[in-house]
Amino acid sequence: MISSCTQEQDLEIPKDELQLIRTYMEGELAGKSTFDNQPLEMDWKNAVVTKEHYEIPLLRPLLGFVPKYQDVETRLLVPNGNMEKYSFMTLDTEEIIGGLSFIELTSDPDKTSLDTYRHMNFSKDLQPGDFVYKRATASDPNAYMPVQCEPATIIYYEKDCYIIASTLVNCSEWREVERVEIEICGPDGIIGGNNYKVIQIDMKDISECHQDLIRDLIGGTNTEIKKILNMFNDEATTSVPYNLKFQYGNCGTATACTSPQITNNYAIVSYNQSVISNATDLSMARSTMHEVLHAYLVYELEYPNDCDLNCLLNDYIAIYGGEDLNPVHHNLFVETKFLNDIAVELKNYASSVGYNVGVIGDQYFKDMAWGGLHDTDVFKNTLTLSEQQRINNRYNAELNNTNVGNIAPIGTLLCD
């Protein structure tokens, strides 16, 4: 029998109702994981039932903070008659009393309430709620916790997902990004926290062929695009997640373009179908990485309006490039902060889809990384004319899948 020893009476739940909940939740939780990237698995045999909801323990806890006590557990909370409103709660205490719900154990005032605990709620998307604590009072001679303030450590995580038809799919693993030590004082309190960053990539409005390209760029761990987004992690000034939406649109003669405005926390990248119809896979990979960079700069420079890539690069150099802003140092800065990473990640992509990158050579990937920047000041003012010509020829050879000058395309046609 699955029951909860409440103050009023023992409650029982019909097996068919529990099975209905289990079937629904196993579908909901499929593919989701704890923050140490273990499956979200339930201990259904030890479910607890109250008049308001069901509580099902997780086999492994969700640790949004560093536990202090000897007993830490996370439970799935499913409201009666409203399964889609489920959430999670992690409770850390000296001893979790069997048969009692977390709500009962943390109610105050209530004779079932624990004397000391720390707990945190999580939404169905595993976004954290407040950090709540209760400490033994000074009048208790056997108080487990000290009267003075003490530290607690909150843990922050992030991950990346892409979206098809408004559904998050194939998310990366959670990554711990920060631990923040706080002080808790007094007998009890609530400390609000920040959401975990989930980078969302919306691809539902582009073809399966272009979706496949982005999936290959993301890879099993979102390596390539994520590295570009993280290039300036120590300097990031915005708190909004770096969400991306890919679509088709008119970009003049450019292969792709990025809107200078953020829409519903999304940077909008448009592929120009009339220009990319003959583009090779390596051309489209390069173009996508450049637009991801452009989208990053839009976020990083606090959402400037009507600022093209040249404007964004110059603004970024002015902010982060140091006092010596002569053209030679502009070139070094951009190569170090942008293009070397793009060249490396384009090389990684090429290798992952079967190209012999050793035979192709590094200069090819460096030229491709510069490709598309031919209208920027840093390109025109810091590269020699022969370098500019070689890079432009390489860019156009891959874009049109045809020989340009003495340069032949290395990539293959991406979409039929």
MARDREN-81289 format. One record per atom (N, C-alpha, C): residue in one letter; x negated, y negated, z. Coordinates in steps of 0.001 Angstrom, whole numbers, plus 500000, padded with zeros to 6 digits. Example, Ala and Ser with C-alpha at 12.3 -4.5 7.8 and 13.67 -1.06 7.14 Angstrom:
// residues 2
A486810505690507800;A487700504500507800;A486800503300507800;S487150502250507080;S486330501060507140;S487100499970507870;
This chain:
// residues 416
M499157501198500000;M500000500000500000;M499125498757500000;I499449497791499138;I498752496521499099;I499581495522499878;S499020494955500914;S499828494088501766;S498979493005502400;S499691492056503009;S499048490995503769;S499743490883505112;C498963490909506190;C499543490787507533;C499728489309507824;T500848488766507378;T501140487364507623;T501762487207509001;Q501997485948509408;Q502599485700510708;Q504044486215510751;E504726486268509572;E506127486619509588;E506352488119509396;Q505751488711508372;Q506009490111508086;Q505009490625507072;D504883491946507008;D504071492548505966;D504822492460504647;L504103492089503589;L504711492001502276;L504172493123501396;E505053493728500644;E504647494754499705;E504938494275498290;I504162494781497366;I504358494414495977;I504571495674495171;P505584495718494320;P505811496904493498;P504616497173492591;K504320498458492400;K503170498831491583;K503301498330490156;D504529498315489609;D504691497859488239;D504418496366488113;E504732495600489173;E504440494171489143;E502938493929489218;L502261494667490055;L500817494550490141;L500169494940488812;Q500691495976488170;Q500142496405486890;Q500343495333485827;L501496494643485886;L501752493557484951;L500728492445485127;I500456492086486382;I499449491062486675;I498080491523486187;R497769492784486473;R496458493310486103;R496270493289484588;T497278493708483852;T497188493725482393;T496956492320481848;Y497703491352482379;Y497562489972481920;Y496173489427482250;M495717489630483488;M494450489047483913;M493260489707483228;E493325491001482973;E492208491641482283;E492066491096480869;G493188490739480236;G493106490091478937;G492545488681479037;E492977487950480069;E492513486575480267;E491019486506480578;L490541487449481367;L489166487383481869;L488166488114480983;A488640488767479940;A487729489486479050;A486717488514478456;G485453488832478580;G484400487985478038;G483925486895478972;K484645486622480061;K484203485616481016;K483230486247482006;S482388485415482605;S481358485949483493;S481169485054484701;T480528485616485718;T480120484833486881;T478970483923486460;F478535483054487350;F477479482111487006;F476109482776486901;D475987484018487403;D474769484782487144;D474987485751485989;N476022485448485181;N476282486127483915;N476545487620484060;Q477325487950485091;Q477850489291485263;Q479347489268484965;P479925490371484504;P481349490372484156;P482228489970485341;L483338489257485038;L484327488923486065;L485208490153486285;E484834490979487252;E485555492219487520;E486275492121488856;M487487492680488906;M488339492567490080;M488330493844490922;D488487493666492232;D488668494781493166;D490163494899493452;W490893495553492541;W492348495597492633;W492852496370493845;K492074497298494352;K492502498100495502;K492626497264496766;N491927496149496823;N491945495318498029;N492669493986497799;A493636493995496883;A494434492788496653;A495214492426497918;V495392491122498123;V496131490596499264;V497345489845498730;V498491490016499370;V499735489439498885;V500317488499499932;T500772487329499501;T501519486415500362;T502811486039499636;K503632485237500285;K504871484800499647;K504602483925498431;E503464483220498426;E503189482257497369;E502372482814496209;H501470483745496499;H500562484171495449;H499912485502495800;Y499147486021494830;Y498345487224495023;Y496871486818495026;E496083487482495841;E494643487245495884;E493929488557495591;I493095488549494561;I492362489754494180;I490872489459494273;P490128490175495119;P488689489915495265;P487925490199493971;L486904489398493702;L485962489682492637;L484869490602493172;L484368491475492333;L483276492351492760;L481996491561492976;R481847490423492266;R480675489560492441;R481176488127492591;P480648487377493540;P481192486039493812;P480773484999492782;L481550483926492700;L481187482728491950;L480495481768492912;L479213481597492752;L478440480808493705;L478218479405493165;G479112478491493543;G478957477087493202;G478176476327494264;F477783477007495313;F476957476429496380;F476137477557496992;V475092477199497700;V474248478203498351;V474934478658499633;P475235479949499784;P475934480425500983;P475103480205502251;K475818479951503346;K475157479780504645;K475351480999505539;Y476524481627505430;Y476891482657506389;Y476674484058505824;Q477092485047506605;Q476824486434506234;Q477886487024505321;D479025486340505151;D480134486907504401;D480608485896503362;V480385486175502085;V480832485290501012;V481585486125499991;E482740485620499567;E483595486368498653;E484372485394497781;T484601485773496539;T485464485007495638;T486719485821495362;R487869485144495362;R489120485805495017;R489799485081493862;L490435485874493037;L491311485366492000;L492658485049492641;L493145483833492480;L494420483409493055;L495453483319491938;V496506484143492033;V497545484190491003;V498880483800491629;P499438482623491285;P500720482209491877;P501848483160491476;N502775483380492390;N503948484206492098;N504730483617490928;G505023484442489944;G505854484028488834;G505224483023487899;N503909482793488011;N503255481779487174;N501804482187486938;M501636483339486295;M500306483916486165;M499326483007485438;E499819482204484469;E498910481372483677;E498285480250484493;K498758480024485712;K498207478978486580;K497159479519487556;Y496542480624487212;Y495578481240488131;Y494337480368488327;S493642480617489415;S492391479921489719;S491523480850490567;F490412480344491062;F489500481136491883;F489129480346493139;M488770481061494181;M488321480416495410;M487193481242496013;T486084480577496303;T484941481217496955;T484892480760498404;L484891481718499327;L484876481439500766;L483608482017501375;D482919481183502139;D481690481566502824;D481907481360504320;T481827482429505123;T482110482315506553;T481355483402507314;E481486483391508651;E480802484402509462;E481396485782509236;E482706485835509071;E483355487124508839;E484737486888508242;I484994487482507065;I486306487402506439;I487201488458507078;I488320488018507631;I489218488919508358;I490051489706507362;G489942491024507409;G490657491875506477;G492161491705506577;G492826491732505404;G494273491655505365;G494838490257505335;L494022489235505611;L494497487860505596;L494059487169504303;S494921486301503823;S494605485581502592;S493625484446502883;F492949483988501842;F492058482849501993;F492836481607502405;I494054481464501905;I494861480305502264;I495138480307503761;E495451481482504299;E495684481589505749;E494407481309506530;L493284481840506042;L492024481706506771;L491516480268506799;T491938479460505841;T491455478080505788;T492545477059506100;S493728477523506520;S494794476593506897;S494434475897508205;D494845474665508327;D494495473917509531;D495581472880509812;P496206472875511007;P495929473835512097;P496751475107511918;D496179476211512287;D496865477493512189;D496068478497513011;K496778479385513686;K496079480342514542;K495262481346513749;T495534481467512437;T494731482379511615;T493491481706511044;S493380480396511217;S492294479657510588;S490942480010511196;L489936480138510365;L488579480409510813;L487990479180511501;D487040479419512390;D486380478321513089;D485335477630512215;T484666478410511392;T483604477864510545;T483714478466509153;Y483588477636508148;Y483573478143506780;Y483139477049505824;R482820477469504625;R482633476584503481;R483375477239502309;H484069476438501532;H484719477049500371;H484816476063499219;M484993476624498024;M485113475840496803;M486092476545495875;N486987475772495280;N487915476322494297;N487379476108492887;F487785476985491982;F487403476873490581;F488648477038489718;S488740476251488660;S489863476354487741;S489752477632486917;K490755477901486098;K490735479083485243;K489584479028484242;D489087477814483943;D487940477646483065;D486628477577483844;L486710477908485134;L485544477955486033;L484925476581486265;Q485746475538486187;Q485278474222486582;Q485474474068488091;P484470473520488806;P484530473483490265;P485452472401490803;G486057472691491938;G486816471698492671;G485970471127493793;D486624470654494856;D485905470062495981;D485177471126496788;F484102470693497431;F483398471509498423;F484001471162499789;V484593472145500450;V485306471927501710;V484592472696502817;Y484442472065503976;Y483757472742505074;Y484469472502506399;K484255473425507319;K484730473293508689;K483633473794509605;R483323473020510629;R482230473371511536;R482760473487512948;A482091474305513740;A482471474451515151;A482309473118515868;T483216472834516812;T483182471547517510;T482165471566518636;A481823470370519082;A480823470240520138;A481293470828521456;S482600470923521669;S483121471439522934;S483004472957523032;D482708473606521935;D482579475060521941;D481155475437522331;P480939476017523542;P479576476328523984;P478911477405523131;N479713478183522396;N479147479241521545;N479187478852520068;A479219477564519847;A479334477087518470;A478207477639517606;Y478584478195516467;Y477595478772515562;Y476831477679514818;M477500476561514565;M476898475490513782;M476456474359514697;P475409473661514340;P474935472548515171;P475893471366515123;V475825470528516142;V476672469351516210;V476189468298515216;Q474882468163515057;Q474346467142514165;Q474608467496512702;C474352466510511831;C474511466752510392;C473572467862509939;E473958468532508892;E473133469610508360;E473230469622506844;P472261470239506183;P472280470223504721;P473169471310504135;A473653471050502946;A474325472046502116;A473846471813500687;T473819472864499909;T473291472766498549;T474358473143497533;I474671472201496638;I475629472416495559;I474856472804494298;I475376473767493546;I474719474245492333;I475552473826491121;Y474884473316490084;Y475563472911488855;Y475095473787487683;Y476038474077486799;Y475767474961485668;Y476240474301484374;E475795474877483250;E476305474467481951;E476253475658481002;K477009475558479904;K476969476564478845;K477487475922477569;D477401476650476463;D477846476161475172;D478863477132474593;C479872476590473939;C480884477417473278;C481200476798471928;Y481686477600470997;Y482278477012469818;Y483726477454469713;I484507476677468963;I485953476810468963;I486444477146467565;I487328478104467473;I488041478391466242;I489519478463466599;A490342477702465862;A491788477677466110;A492103477350467570;S491386476376468115;S491598475855469473;S491281476874470561;T490590477950470216;T490243478967471196;T488730479004471381;L488272478943472639;L486850479063472923;L486406480501472673;V485378480654471864;V484892481995471559;V483372482024471619;N482857483214471912;N481421483473471852;N480582482436472589;C480921482187473850;C480158481231474643;C478782481793474995;S477837480886475191;S476523481300475664;S476605481700477131;E475510482166477667;E475446482455479092;E475419481147479888;W475868481229481144;W475743480086482041;W474268479837482342;R473902478573482459;R472547478184482852;R472638477287484079;E471848477580485091;E471768476671486236;E470926475472485830;V471466474264486017;V470762473065485575;V470313472167486723;E470925472327487890;E470569471413488976;E471073471949490308;R470303471676491373;R470753471907492741;R470675470578493481;V471774470202494096;V471845468913494795;V472077469170496271;E471170468670497097;E471313468836498548;E472120467671499108;I473128467995499891;I473977466991500520;I473931467190502034;E474453466216502768;E474561466340504214;E476032466437504590;I476351467372505481;I477710467467505988;I477690467155507478;C478615466301507888;C478650465821509268;C480082465917509792;G480226465905511099;G481548465978511690;G482092467398511660;P483266467614512227;P483818468963512332;P484335469526511012;D484734468669510071;D485238469163508790;D485168468042507769;G485343468397506514;G485296467373505478;G485440467963504088;I485577467075503124;I485712467438501721;I484749466575500915;I483970467216500060;I483014466502499216;I483322466840497762;G483646465825496976;G483973466044495568;G482731466292494738;G482878467031493670;G481753467342492799;G482042466992491357;N481078467276490486;N481215467020489060;N481513468316488317;N482162468197487178;N482426469372486365;N481142469928485772;Y481172471206485461;Y480071471822484746;Y480189471460483280;K479067471234482628;K479082470819481233;K479291472025480322;V480289471944479479;V480538472963478457;V480549472260477112;I479526472516476310;I479440471907474988;I480340472688474050;Q481331472022473472;Q482302472685472622;Q482057472313471158;I482059473305470301;I481822473105468880;I483060473583468130;D483804472643467565;D485077472933466906;D484828473099465406;M485109474312464872;M484849474608463466;M486098475026462713;K487253474853463298;K488459475439462717;K488846474840461373;D488343473632461035;D488747472960459809;D487760473137458661;I486771474022458805;I485832474267457711;I485911475728457287;S485337476036456147;S485451477370455563;S484691478403456390;E485041479666456155;E484352480754456847;E482866480766456505;C482535480415455272;C481131480356454863;C480345479367455711;H480884478171455902;H480189477168456709;H480263477500458202;Q481330478141458626;Q481376478621460004;Q480257479623460259;D480032480518459294;D478969481519459442;D477603480856459574;L477377479794458810;L476110479069458911;L475913478534460321;I476955477906460875;I476833477325462208;I476651478426463247;R477341479556463070;R477141480682463992;R475683481143463953;D475114481225462754;D473716481642462642;D472786480634463303;L473116479340463173;L472300478320463825;L472409478419465335;I473624478653465810;I473822478779467249;I473112480021467760;G473249481129467052;G472604482362467473;G473237482928468720;G472674484014469211;G473229484692470374;G473185483859471635;T472227482941471715;T472096482123472928;T472185480636472618;N472723480282471453;N472873478874471067;N471542478142471010;T470469478834470639;T469134478280470783;T468905477035469941;E469137477119468613;E468699476044467733;E469415474730468007;I470748474738467924;I471485473498468150;I471292473012469575;K471270473943470531;K471117473549471927;K469789472851472160;K468721473308471506;K467424472669471710;K467445471224471218;I468139470995470103;I468222469630469597;I469004468758470575;L470099469280471097;L470879468515472061;L470089468238473329;N469167469124473669;N468417468998474920;N467072468296474747;M466776467819473529;M465459467228473301;M465148466099474275;F466174465329474640;F465948464171475502;F466666464341476832;N466697465558477330;N467490465854478520;N467109464960479689;D465811464670479825;D465377463858480966;D465791462402480817;E466154461972479604;E466459460572479376;E467943460321479160;A468755461391479158;A470166461246478803;A470867460259479729;T471672459389479139;T472340458366479934;T473843458575480007;T474390459467479201;T475829459645479190;T476218460864480012;S477397460783480621;S477898461895481426;S478942462708480678;V479326462256479472;V480343462950478690;V479706464147478000;P480343465316477987;P479773466473477299;P479557466186475820;Y478511466781475265;Y478177466560473863;Y478986467520472990;N480256467205472770;N481121468056471968;N481012467692470493;L481109468709469628;L480977468514468194;L482182469085467464;K482641468365466455;K483695468871465578;K483191468768464142;F483274469880463398;F482891469899461994;F484146469896461122;Q484107469081460054;Q485230469004459138;Q484677468607457766;Y485558468422456787;Y485160467925455480;Y485608466475455348;G484822465675454601;G485176464277454428;G484327463625453368;N484628462389453057;N483902461620452048;N482727460907452698;C481523461241452270;C480312460631452823;C479506459915451738;G480175459458450683;G479459458802449601;G478568459792448874;T477265459495448805;T476310460402448152;T475594461312449146;A475874461169450436;A475197461968451455;A475797463366451540;T474999464333451957;T475490465700452121;T476487465807453266;A476279465008454297;A477152465028455474;A477001463702456189;C477928463406457073;C477867462160457822;C478529462356459178;T478160461511460100;T478696461569461459;T479396460265461787;S480591460369462310;S481347459174462655;S480616458383463733;P480589457048463608;P479941456235464645;P480769456122465921;Q481964456688465911;Q482831456601467083;Q483132457994467626;I483238458092468934;I483605459332469593;I485126459413469661;T485684460574469303;T487129460770469323;T487477461891470285;N488166461553471363;N488551462548472376;N487348463359472848;N486243462665473110;N484988463269473577;N484330464159472534;Y484677463983471266;Y484053464748470191;Y483322463809469238;A482091464171468888;A481411463550467754;A481860464305466509;I482282463581465472;I482859464192464280;I481812464228463168;V481442465444462734;V480515465643461628;V481322466084460407;S481154465368459288;S481885465696458054;S480908466202457003;Y481202467354456411;Y480468467847455253;Y481099467263453994;N480266466811453060;N480730466210451818;N480797467289450734;Q481969467863450529;Q482113469009449640;Q481667468733448218;S481872467518447726;S481508467212446344;S480007467186446128;V479236467020447215;V477777466933447108;V477112468268447415;I477702469081448293;I477034470291448787;I477460471562448060;S478179471439446960;S478706472631446299;S477623473578445816;N476424473053445508;N475324473893445027;N474206474035446053;A474430473548447259;A473360473515448258;A472940474908448704;T471652475071448980;T471150476333449509;T471437476433451001;D471251477624451528;D471454477815452960;D470481476985453787;L469241476851453310;L468255476076454064;L468577474580454006;S469135474135452876;S469554472736452780;S470680472444453758;M471670473334453815;M472801473118454711;M472397473239456176;A471458474134456474;A470972474246457852;A470275472959458260;R469430472419457353;R468749471158457637;R469751470031457843;S470737469952456935;S471737468896457027;S472516468987458330;T472876470191458723;T473637470375459963;T472812469935461171;M471532470307461192;M470689469910462315;M470538468397462384;H470402467743461222;H470295466291461224;H471574465646461746;E472716466187461369;E473966465598461853;E474158465842463342;V473697466984463830;V473740467226465270;V472862466200465987;L471703465910465403;L470839464872465951;L471551463519465926;H472179463202464805;H472907461942464684;H474004461859465747;A474746462955465915;A475800462984466928;A475224462775468318;Y474066463372468570;Y473428463188469879;Y473102461717470110;L472552461070469084;L472172459670469250;L473383458790469491;V474510459118468857;V475738458356469106;V476108458427470589;Y476014459631471153;Y476287459778472592;Y475228459050473418;E473984459308473078;E472880458809473896;E472863457285473961;L473214456647472892;L473179455190472859;L474527454582473238;E475272455364474025;E476500454872474655;E477532454396473642;Y477759455255472658;Y478867455085471729;Y478834453764470951;P477744453457470257;P477727452212469475;P478677452320468282;N479353451249467953;N480249451230466802;N479506450737465565;D479841451315464412;D479326450856463125;D477801450819463089;C477166451849463602;C475708451942463610;C475315453206462854;D474629453060461697;D474257454234460918;D473005454877461513;L472502455946460845;L471372456685461411;L470141455809461528;N469887454956460522;N468741454060460592;N468857453141461802;C470043452577462009;C470300451714463165;C470089452469464465;L470619453715464529;L470490454511465745;L469038454843466046;L468285455217464999;L466866455527465202;L466109454310465711;N466345453164465082;N465656451950465513;N466022451572466939;D467300451712467288;D467726451408468655;D467090452371469642;Y467040453663469264;Y466457454639470174;Y464972454364470375;I464276454035469275;I462854453704469376;I462662452481470266;A463519451469470097;A463390450250470899;A463582450533472378;I464482451463472707;I464764451768474116;I463700452674474717;Y463313453725473980;Y462475454769474565;Y461068454860473975;G460770454057472947;G459498454217472250;G458327453506472879;G458552452784473950;G457446452084474590;G457231450704474001;E456232450007474508;E456008448626474105;E455333448521472746;D454494449505472378;D453766449457471116;D454661450014470020;L455314449137469264;L456315449572468296;L455861449342466863;N454522449446466588;N454086449307465204;N454492450540464414;P454534450469463079;P455047451572462261;P454348452907462481;V453031452896462715;V452321454157462933;V452861454858464173;H453082454101465216;H453603454698466440;H455069455068466299;H455814454326465494;H457181454743465167;H457166456143464576;N456273456355463610;N456188457653462948;N455842458746463945;L454850458499464789;L454433459485465786;L455572459784466751;F456264458734467168;F457364458921468116;F458468459775467506;V458901459422466292;V459988460160465654;V459572461597465378;E458326461795464901;E457865463164464654;E457858463973465944;T457381463361467023;T457272464083468289;T458636464381468886;K459522463392468875;K460786463512469578;K461888464162468750;F461793464078467431;F462869464582466591;F462400465672465623;L461518465283464717;L461300466079463516;L460538467365463767;N459585467358464667;N458872468603464954;N459831469664465475;D460754469243466338;D461725470202466875;D462651470713465776;I463109469810464906;I463992470240463821;I463251471182462889;A461988470876462573;A461202471758461713;A461057473141462331;V460763473182463607;V460610474475464291;V461924475252464297;E463016474560464580;E464300475255464644;E464794475689463260;L464478474907462228;L464804475328460865;L463984476566460489;K462741476586460914;K461898477761460691;K462463478968461432;N462906478771462665;N463511479868463424;N464760480404462726;Y465571479478462228;Y466776479888461500;Y466404480699460261;A465450480197459481;A465040480885458257;A464550482291458562;S463762482410459609;S463265483733460004;S464406484649460409;S465408484102461118;S466503484924461629;S467381485468460519;V467412484781459358;V468248485251458251;V467425485939457163;G466157486231457460;G465388487113456590;G464303486498455744;Y464041485199455836;Y462972484588455047;Y461605484892455668;N460587485035454819;N459214485240455283;N458603483864455533;V458742483376456745;V458344481998457044;V456832481833457005;G456095482918457205;G454647482835457100;G454203482514455690;V454880483098454716;V454575482827453309;V455043481431452917;I456212481028453398;I456743479698453065;I455829478599453581;G455347478724454815;G454418477752455379;G455102476622456133;D454380476053457075;D454952475020457955;D455254473715457236;Q454466473380456176;Q454692472101455506;Q456087472017454907;Y456583473147454411;Y457941473168453860;Y458956472720454911;F458852473276456106;F459836472964457152;F459672471532457662;K458437471027457667;K458235469628458058;K458846468700457016;D458651469028455730;D459256468212454678;D460778468236454769;M461336469412455010;M462792469521455112;M463322468736456307;A462560468725457395;A462983467955458571;A463049466463458248;W462118465969457407;W462152464571456986;W463253464316455963;G463672465340455249;G464657465173454193;G465940464544454710;G466487463625453945;G467702462937454369;G467422461662455132;L466157461441455503;L465799460209456214;L465193459184455267;H465354459371453953;H464670458526452979;H465148457078453007;D466301456817453607;D466784455436453693;D466437454765455012;T465720455452455876;T465388454873457178;T464079454095457098;D463947453097457955;D462734452283457989;D461516453126458322;V461663454070459248;V460512454855459680;V459989455722458533;F460860456170457635;F460438456948456468;F459700456057455479;K460294454922455153;K459726454061454113;K458463453325454563;N458330453069455848;N457217452245456330;N456020453041456828;T456168454346457001;T455079455096457637;T454557456254456793;L455261456651455747;L454781457726454888;L454236457154453585;T453218457804453023;T452684457355451749;T453697457623450643;L453516456964449507;L454437457159448388;L454418458599447891;S453242459212447886;S453161460608447437;S453871461542448416;E453776461252449711;E454494462052450697;E455995461875450544;Q456412460649450343;Q457841460395450155;Q458371461129448932;Q457588461115447822;Q458029461775446596;Q458149463278446795;R457155463870447472;R457187465314447717;R458389465702448572;I458635464942449615;I459754465236450509;I461084465070449782;N461215464001448993;N462462463786448247;N462694464885447214;N461636465317446534;N461773466405445567;N462201467695446260;R461587467963447397;R461942469174448138;R463407469109448592;Y463805467970449096;Y465174467766449553;Y466172468001448422;N465916467410447262;N466846467523446141;N466822468902445502;A465688469571445529;A465618470936444995;A466513471869445789;E466486471743447115;E467314472609447957;E468788472177447916;L469029470870447804;L470405470382447774;L471136470857446520;N470430470853445372;N471066471187444098;N470715472581443593;N469872473304444368;N469484474668443995;N468902474713442582;T467990473778442325;T467360473696441009;T465977473069441144;N465109473287440144;N463772472703440183;N463848471186440082;V463033470507440873;V462903469053440813;V461417468737440756;G460970468139439637;G459547467936439450;G458844469279439413;N457831469417440233;N457088470690440296;N457505471554441478;I458660471259442063;I459106471971443257;I460362472778442951;A460318474067443286;A461466474960443101;A462122475221444446;P463433475451444466;P464110475759445741;P463657477102446282;I463575477189447594;I463223478441448267;I464473479124448811;G465460478334449221;G466701478882449751;G467572479485448665;T468660480103449090;T469621480676448160;T470970479994448331;L471793480029447274;L473096479371447302;L473895479867448510;L474387478910449310;L475061479292450551;L476473479803450315;C477297479029449603;C478707479395449434;C479031479510447949;D479697480574447575;D480114480747446173;D481285479821445848;
